[in-house]
Amino acid sequence: PLLVARGGFCVRGMAHRYLQQCRKIIAIGRNYALHAAELGNKVPETPFWFLKPTTSVIHKGSGASITFPKGCKEMRHEIELGVFIGVGGKDIAAKDAMKHVGGYCVALDMTARDWQDAAKKKGLPWTQAKGFDTSCPLGAVVPADRVPDPHSLTLWCSVNGVERQRGSTADMLVKV
């Protein structure tokens, strides 16, 4: 999942406070075994994560659209569950973690795949491939109390009316 730290949430057209309050976006890498296999990657023994800058966020209703960075030849999207942290904290016990979730949304993790592949071959970070402006489109946020089980959601992505991806949060290796 993508974790958007320290923000409010939008319901029925309210202003997107989370964009003003968001301090960091944390994404879990290789969180779906099937996707890792598709890319020829091993499933990590322990979770690893990467950051996206706040400038990567665009949100539903803003009128903004995804722009491909100049020089990118292969763009990919991955549907994700966005998790908004509504109550801050540090070193939170697993049993208390869900008390900190403010809401959820559908998110896209846009990747300049050719740039990512080149960085991986050199052992370099993926920042350029994952952190460009508009690389993190977010849908409308649903308050956490309206989502009975975030681990049993079906997420899908359609581009110009054609379904491109469908998955379940039940398949996440690292749970919310």
Backbone hydrogen bonds, N-H to C=O, Kabsch-Sander energy under -0.5 kcal/mol:
donor,donor_aa,acceptor,acceptor_aa,energy
2,L,81,L,-1.9
3,L,1,P,-0.5
3,L,26,I,-3.6
4,V,2,L,-0.6
4,V,83,V,-2.9
5,A,3,L,-0.8
5,A,24,K,-2.4
7,G,85,I,-2.3
14,M,11,V,-1.2
17,R,15,A,-2.0
19,L,16,H,-1.3
20,Q,16,H,-0.7
20,Q,17,R,-0.8
21,Q,17,R,-2.1
22,C,18,Y,-2.4
23,R,5,A,-1.3
24,K,5,A,-0.5
25,I,52,K,-0.9
26,I,3,L,-2.9
26,I,24,K,-0.5
27,A,50,F,-3.1
28,I,1,P,-1.3
29,G,27,A,-0.5
29,G,48,F,-2.8
31,N,28,I,-0.5
33,A,171,D,-0.5
36,A,32,Y,-2.3
37,A,33,A,-2.4
38,E,34,L,-2.2
39,L,35,H,-1.6
40,G,37,A,-1.5
41,N,36,A,-3.1
48,F,29,G,-0.6
50,F,27,A,-2.4
52,K,25,I,-2.1
56,S,53,P,-2.0
57,V,54,T,-1.3
58,I,136,C,-1.2
60,K,138,L,-2.1
62,S,59,H,-2.2
72,C,69,P,-2.1
76,R,111,T,-2.6
78,E,109,D,-0.7
80,E,107,A,-2.7
82,G,80,E,-0.7
82,G,105,C,-3.6
83,V,2,L,-3.1
84,F,103,G,-3.1
85,I,4,V,-2.4
85,I,83,V,-0.5
86,G,84,F,-0.7
86,G,100,H,-2.3
87,V,100,H,-1.7
96,D,93,A,-1.9
97,A,93,A,-0.8
97,A,94,A,-0.9
99,K,96,D,-1.2
100,H,97,A,-2.1
101,V,98,M,-1.0
102,G,84,F,-3.7
103,G,84,F,-1.3
104,Y,142,V,-2.5
105,C,82,G,-1.9
107,A,80,E,-2.4
108,L,137,P,-2.1
109,D,78,E,-2.6
110,M,108,L,-0.8
110,M,135,S,-2.4
111,T,76,R,-2.9
112,A,129,A,-2.4
113,R,74,E,-1.6
113,R,111,T,-1.6
114,D,74,E,-0.9
116,Q,112,A,-2.4
117,D,113,R,-3.0
118,A,114,D,-1.8
119,A,115,W,-2.3
120,K,116,Q,-2.9
121,K,117,D,-2.1
122,K,118,A,-1.2
123,G,119,A,-0.6
123,G,120,K,-1.1
124,L,119,A,-3.0
129,A,126,W,-0.7
130,K,126,W,-2.0
131,G,127,T,-2.9
134,T,55,T,-1.0
135,S,132,F,-1.8
136,C,56,S,-2.8
138,L,58,I,-2.7
139,G,106,V,-3.0
142,V,104,Y,-3.3
144,A,102,G,-1.8
146,R,143,P,-2.2
147,V,144,A,-1.8
152,S,149,D,-1.6
155,L,153,L,-0.5
155,L,167,G,-2.9
157,C,165,Q,-2.6
159,V,162,V,-2.7
160,N,158,S,-0.5
162,V,159,V,-1.7
163,E,161,G,-0.6
164,R,157,C,-3.4
165,Q,157,C,-1.6
167,G,155,L,-2.7
169,T,153,L,-2.6
171,D,168,S,-1.7
172,M,169,T,-1.5
173,L,31,N,-3.0
175,K,173,L,-0.7
